[in-house]
Amino acid sequence: MSPHTVRLKTAALGATTALALTACGGGTGSQDDKAADKPQGVVSRAEAKKIADHYEKVNNKANATQDEKLLATVEAGQVYAMDKATYTLVKTWPDKKQKAYAKPFSYKDRTYVIPEKGTASWFAVRATSSEDSDNSVLLVFDKVGGTHKMVLSLWTGSGETLPEPAIDKNGLAEVAKPTTKVGTFAPADIGAAYEDLLQTGGKKKGAALASTKPVENAKKTYRRSSEEGTAEGMATKMFFAKTPADPSVYALRLANGNVLALFPAAHKQESLLKEPYRSSASLVPSEEQSAFGATRGPLITDMFEGQGMAELTPKAARITAVDFEHVDAR
């Protein structure tokens, strides 16, 4: 995912570098046995670096030509669904923005958050970009088809931080079960709660979410759509939650005792001409909608895939970042 595609930057994770644990060379037999008994990470730090380096190289090459098949060799899940759609949208952008998107970049100042082997199949990387050193990104790499691929990518806002992840005595990150509740919500519940904000204004599942910038922005979107509609009031606009391209949820325990949830989300948006206008008017798709194949008519349906980050405490669930991409229109 190129830093030029950042859509919303709202949260950060102060990650701690996990240690690469290997048996020590030399020494007494008892010392070797003790080292060998230590828990191993999902990957070593050296392996995590190699995976991230490879992703960076292939992603840059794929971005240069919008090669979605090449991108699929290093991306999966929500990130791939979003970035593949971006390749369709690039042609609608101004030339200057297209050139900037194709420009190679690198991840700097990396730290690795690596769970213990057997507790998870994934690891995370925190970094900054050579193109945007003021903001950090949290990248999640999970094992897909036998290879670790990037599945989530969340950018932070400048100066924003989140609590440190819990790190055990062996330097490994502690994961949490996505289905285990922390207060009102489990990590796996947050995506649906967020989508309720767009669908009902937070009258159902979203009612228990704490007030944060992403939450309030979603409520404003609902109010505008329900009160104003679209097409200068000639059409209604409604949101409907849908199953994400990849429903996988990732959760980390934090040093302060809370849980960090990294979750997917998705919805469709329906714009429908009101009955009095259907015989004399049509909705006209935007350039972006047309790129996906939308045509004039009484109804235009847009699809969005996204990802988010939330901190769960026994008393509150705080969504601190959300990031969506327009992925289809009909």
C-alpha positions in Angstrom: 0.0 0.0 0.0 1.6 3.2 -1.1 1.6 6.2 1.4 0.0 8.2 -1.4 -3.2 6.3 -0.8 -3.6 7.3 2.8 -7.3 8.0 3.3 -7.7 8.8 7.0 -5.0 9.0 9.6 -6.2 8.8 13.1 -4.2 6.5 15.4 -0.8 5.2 16.4 0.7 2.2 18.2 3.9 2.5 20.1 5.2 -0.9 19.3 8.1 -2.6 21.0 10.7 -4.5 19.0 10.4 -8.2 19.5 13.6 -10.2 20.0 14.8 -12.8 17.6 15.2 -15.9 19.8 17.7 -18.5 18.7 19.8 -21.0 20.5 23.1 -19.5 21.6 26.3 -20.9 20.0 28.9 -22.2 22.3 28.6 -22.4 26.1 27.7 -25.4 28.3 25.1 -28.0 27.3 22.8 -26.8 30.0 22.9 -23.2 28.7 22.1 -24.5 25.2 19.2 -26.5 26.5 17.8 -23.6 28.4 18.0 -21.3 25.2 16.3 -24.0 23.1 13.5 -24.2 25.6 12.6 -20.5 25.3 9.4 -19.8 23.3 9.9 -18.9 19.7 8.1 -16.2 17.8 5.7 -16.7 14.9 8.8 -15.5 12.9 12.2 -14.2 14.0 13.0 -10.6 13.8 15.3 -11.3 10.8 12.4 -13.2 9.0 10.0 -10.4 9.7 12.4 -7.9 8.2 12.9 -10.1 5.1 9.1 -10.3 4.7 8.6 -6.6 5.0 11.5 -5.9 2.7 10.0 -8.2 0.1 6.6 -6.6 0.4 8.1 -3.1 0.0 9.9 -4.1 -3.2 7.0 -5.9 -4.8 4.4 -3.3 -3.8 6.5 -0.6 -5.4 6.7 -2.6 -8.6 3.0 -3.3 -8.6 2.0 0.3 -7.9 4.1 1.5 -10.9 2.0 -0.4 -13.4 -1.2 -1.1 -11.3 -0.5 -4.8 -11.6 -3.1 -6.4 -9.3 -1.9 -10.0 -10.0 1.6 -9.1 -8.8 0.2 -7.2 -5.8 -1.7 -10.4 -4.8 1.6 -12.2 -4.3 2.3 -9.9 -1.2 -1.2 -8.7 -0.2 -4.4 -10.3 0.9 -7.5 -9.5 3.0 -8.8 -6.0 3.4 -5.7 -4.3 2.2 -5.7 -6.2 -1.1 -9.5 -5.5 -1.7 -8.9 -1.8 -1.1 -5.6 -1.5 -3.1 -6.9 -3.5 -6.0 -9.8 -1.0 -6.3 -7.3 1.9 -6.0 -5.7 0.6 -9.2 -9.0 1.1 -11.0 -9.4 4.6 -9.6 -5.8 5.8 -10.4 -6.8 6.6 -14.0 -9.4 9.1 -12.7 -6.7 11.1 -10.8 -4.8 14.2 -12.0 -1.5 13.4 -13.8 0.6 14.8 -10.9 -1.2 12.5 -8.4 -0.8 9.5 -10.6 3.0 10.1 -10.9 3.3 10.5 -7.2 1.5 7.2 -6.6 3.9 5.4 -8.9 6.9 6.8 -7.1 8.8 4.2 -5.1 8.9 4.5 -1.3 10.3 2.7 1.7 9.3 1.9 5.3 11.6 3.4 7.8 12.1 3.2 11.6 10.6 -0.2 11.8 9.8 -2.0 15.0 8.4 -5.6 15.0 5.5 -6.9 17.2 5.8 -10.6 17.1 3.5 -13.0 19.0 4.7 -16.4 20.3 4.5 -19.3 17.9 1.4 -21.3 18.5 -0.6 -18.3 19.8 -1.1 -16.6 16.4 -0.1 -16.9 12.7 0.6 -13.2 12.2 2.9 -10.4 13.3 2.8 -6.6 13.0 5.3 -3.9 11.9 5.2 -0.3 13.0 7.0 2.1 10.7 7.1 5.5 9.0 7.3 6.2 5.3 10.1 7.8 3.3 7.3 9.9 1.8 5.6 10.9 5.1 7.8 10.7 8.2 5.3 12.6 10.4 2.9 9.7 10.5 3.3 6.1 11.4 1.7 3.0 9.9 0.8 -0.3 11.6 1.1 -3.2 9.2 -0.3 -6.7 9.9 1.2 -9.7 8.0 -0.7 -12.9 8.3 0.0 -16.3 6.8 -2.2 -16.8 3.6 -1.6 -19.8 1.4 1.6 -20.6 3.2 3.1 -17.1 2.8 3.0 -14.1 5.0 1.1 -11.3 3.2 0.0 -7.9 4.4 -3.6 -7.9 5.3 -4.2 -4.7 7.3 -2.5 -1.3 7.0 -3.5 1.6 9.3 -2.0 5.0 9.3 -1.7 7.3 12.3 -2.3 11.0 12.8 0.7 13.2 13.6 1.5 13.1 17.3 -1.1 10.5 18.2 -0.2 7.5 20.2 -1.8 4.4 21.7 -0.6 2.4 24.8 2.3 0.0 24.4 1.5 -3.6 23.6 2.1 -6.1 26.3 5.4 -7.8 25.8 6.3 -11.0 27.8 9.7 -11.8 29.4 10.9 -13.3 26.2 10.2 -10.2 24.2 7.1 -11.6 22.5 3.8 -9.8 22.0 0.7 -11.1 23.8 -2.3 -11.7 21.7 -6.0 -11.7 22.7 -8.8 -13.9 21.4 -10.9 -11.8 18.9 -14.1 -13.5 20.3 -13.5 -12.8 24.0 -15.4 -9.8 25.4 -13.6 -6.9 27.0 -16.5 -5.1 28.7 -19.4 -4.7 26.3 -17.6 -5.8 23.1 -15.2 -8.4 21.8 -12.7 -7.3 19.1 -14.8 -9.2 16.6 -17.9 -7.1 17.4 -16.4 -3.7 16.6 -16.7 -3.7 12.8 -20.5 -4.3 13.0 -20.8 -1.7 15.8 -19.1 0.9 13.6 -21.3 0.1 10.6 -24.4 0.6 12.7 -23.3 4.3 13.0 -23.7 4.7 9.3 -26.8 2.5 9.0 -28.9 3.8 12.0 -26.8 6.7 13.5 -25.8 4.4 16.3 -29.2 3.4 17.6 -28.3 -0.3 17.9 -24.9 -1.9 18.2 -23.1 1.4 17.9 -24.9 3.0 20.9 -22.3 1.6 23.3 -19.2 2.9 21.4 -17.4 5.8 23.1 -17.3 9.2 21.5 -14.2 9.5 19.3 -13.5 11.4 16.1 -14.2 8.4 13.8 -17.4 7.7 15.7 -18.7 11.3 15.5 -17.8 11.5 11.8 -19.8 8.4 11.0 -22.8 9.8 12.9 -22.5 13.0 10.9 -22.5 11.0 7.7 -25.6 9.3 8.8 -27.4 12.5 9.7 -26.5 14.2 6.4 -27.6 11.2 4.4 -30.9 10.8 6.3 -31.7 14.5 6.4 -30.4 15.7 3.0 -30.2 12.6 0.9 -28.3 13.2 -2.4 -28.7 14.8 -5.8 -29.9 18.1 -4.2 -32.5 16.3 -2.3 -34.0 14.4 -5.2 -32.7 11.1 -4.1 -32.3 9.2 -0.8 -29.0 7.8 0.4 -28.8 4.9 2.7 -26.0 2.6 4.1 -26.2 -1.1 4.7 -23.5 -3.2 6.4 -22.1 -6.1 4.5 -19.6 -8.9 5.2 -16.0 -7.6 4.6 -13.9 -9.1 1.9 -11.9 -10.8 4.7 -13.6 -11.0 8.1 -10.4 -11.8 10.0 -9.9 -9.8 13.2 -6.6 -9.3 15.0 -6.2 -8.4 18.7 -3.2 -7.5 20.9 -3.1 -7.2 24.7 -1.7 -3.9 25.8 0.7 -3.1 28.7 -2.1 -1.1 30.4 -4.3 -4.2 30.6 -6.6 -3.2 27.7 -6.9 -4.8 24.3 -6.1 -3.4 20.8 -8.6 -4.6 18.1 -7.7 -4.4 14.5 -10.9 -5.1 12.5 -12.4 -5.1 9.0 -15.6 -3.4 8.0 -17.6 -3.0 4.8 -20.9 -1.4 3.6 -22.9 -0.6 0.5 -24.3 2.8 -0.1 -27.6 3.1 -2.1 -28.6 6.3 -3.8 -32.2 6.1 -5.1 -34.3 8.7 -6.9 -37.4 9.6 -5.1 -40.7 8.5 -6.8 -41.8 11.9 -8.1 -38.5 12.3 -10.1 -38.1 8.8 -11.7 -40.0 9.6 -14.9 -38.1 12.8 -15.7 -34.6 12.4 -14.2 -31.7 10.0 -13.7 -28.8 9.8 -11.3 -25.5 10.6 -13.1 -22.5 8.6 -11.9 -19.3 10.5 -11.0 -16.1 9.9 -12.8 -15.1 7.6 -10.0 -18.3 5.6 -10.1 -18.1 5.4 -13.9 -14.6 3.9 -13.6 -16.3 0.9 -11.8 -19.0 0.6 -14.5 -21.9 2.6 -13.0 -24.4 4.1 -15.5 -27.2 6.6 -15.4 -30.4 5.4 -13.8 -32.7 5.6 -10.8 -30.4 3.7 -8.5 -26.6 3.7 -8.0 -25.1 1.3 -5.5 -21.6 1.9 -4.2 -19.5 -0.6 -2.3 -16.8 0.2 0.3 -14.3 -2.0 2.1 -12.4 -0.8 5.2 -10.4 -1.4 8.3 -10.1 0.1 11.7 -8.4 0.2 15.1 -10.0 0.3 18.5 -8.9 0.1 22.2 -11.2 -2.0 24.3 -11.4 -1.5 28.1 -13.8 -3.0 30.7 -15.7 0.3 30.6 -15.4 1.6 27.1 -14.7 0.7 23.4 -12.8 3.5 21.6 -12.5 3.4 17.9 -9.4 5.4 17.1 -8.9 4.9 13.4 -10.9 3.9 10.3 -9.9 3.7 6.7 -12.2 3.0 3.8 -11.9 2.7 0.0 -14.5 2.8 -2.7 -14.3 -0.6 -4.3 -17.2 -0.9 -6.7 -20.2 1.0 -8.2 -23.2 -0.2 -10.2 
